[in-house]
Amino acid sequence: MSDSIWRHFSVLDEYLLRIQYLIETYGWYVVFSIIAWYFIQPYVNEMNRKRSLEESNDPKRVSILKEDMQRARIKQRVLLQAQQAQQQQQQNA
């Protein structure tokens, strides 16, 4: 039984040694990449924000949205007029 426990420890040791090797080999690359990303991130966010603003102000998109808005307002106006007519009928009855 103790033989099986030691076998599990040897497997665990093997994984830990692999992790240690990866950290020793690539650790500084990871650290410098994280630091670089930390300092670059604000510029990337600003570029994305500007691109998003430009896309949202695109004249084609704005004209389509205005048409949709006009259609929705007409529909609301028709519904409101129908409700008002129905209320007037109920008051006159």
N, C-alpha and C positions, 0 to 999 in steps of 0.2 A: 504494500500500500504506500509506503513512503517513497518507493521507486516512482510511482505515478506522480506524486507531488513534485519530486525533483525534475521530472520530465516537463511538467507545466512551467516550472521556474526557468528551465533552460530555454523553452520557447519564448517566455516573457523576456528573458535576457537577450535573446536573439533580436526581438523586435525593438527593445530599448537600444541595443547597439546600432541597429539600422537607423533609428531616429537620431541618435547621437551623430552618426556619420553624415546624415543629411544636413543636420544643423551645422556641423563643422565645415562641410563642403560649401553649402549654399547660404549660410546664415547671414553673412554680410550683404549678399545681394538682396536678400529679403529685407534687411534693416534699411539699406539705402533706398530700396524701392518704396518702402512705406514712407520714409521721410520725404522723398521726392513727390509722392502722391499727395502727401499732406500739404506741401507748399504749392503744388500745381492745381489742386482741387478748386480753389476760389476762381482761378482764371477759366477753368473748364465750365464751372457753373455760370459764370458771367457770359461766356460764349453761347451756352445753351439758352440762357435767358434772352439774349439779343436775337438769336435765331428764331426762338419761339415768338417773340414780339413781331418780328418781320413777317413771319408766316401768318400770324393772326391779323395783321394789317394789310395783307395782300388784297389788292382791289377786286380780284375775281371772287375771293372768299367773302369779302365784305358785301359785294353786290348780291351774291346768293343769299347771304344772311338777311339782307334788307328785304329781298323778295319774300323770304319765308316769314319775316316779321310782319310784313304788310298782309300776307295771307292770314296769319294768325289774328291780327287786329280786325280784319274784315269778318272773320268767323266769330270773334268775340262780339263784335258790333251786332251781327245778325242774331246771335243768341240773346243778347241783351234786349234788342228790339222785340224779339218773340216773347221774352219774359214780361216786358213792359206791356205788350198788347194783351197777354194773358191776364195780367193783374188788372188792367183796365176793364176787361170783360167781366172779371169776377166782381169788381166794384160796381159796375153798371147793372149786374144781375140781381 
